[in-house]
Amino acid sequence: ISEKERQSQLETMFRDIASIVAEKCVNPDTKRPYTVILIERAMKDIHYSVKPSKSTKQQVSAENIPV
């Protein structure tokens, strides 16, 4: 696949991963869910890299998230 297609696929997977994480996470102080934008920003801050060979659900599974 072309570089543009690959980049688009990675961006889509990144957004999907952030959406899944946002659905599962709640701010313990306010009891409100974290926004997708906040999760995306945090993922970028820690330099999270999407693995195109794994599905988004596999990448979000509990054993893949460092504590």
PyMOL commands that set and color helices and strands:
alter all, ss='L'
color gray80, all
select helices_A, chain A and resi 3-24+36-45+56-60+62-64
alter helices_A, ss='H'
color red, helices_A
deselect
rebuild
show_as cartoon
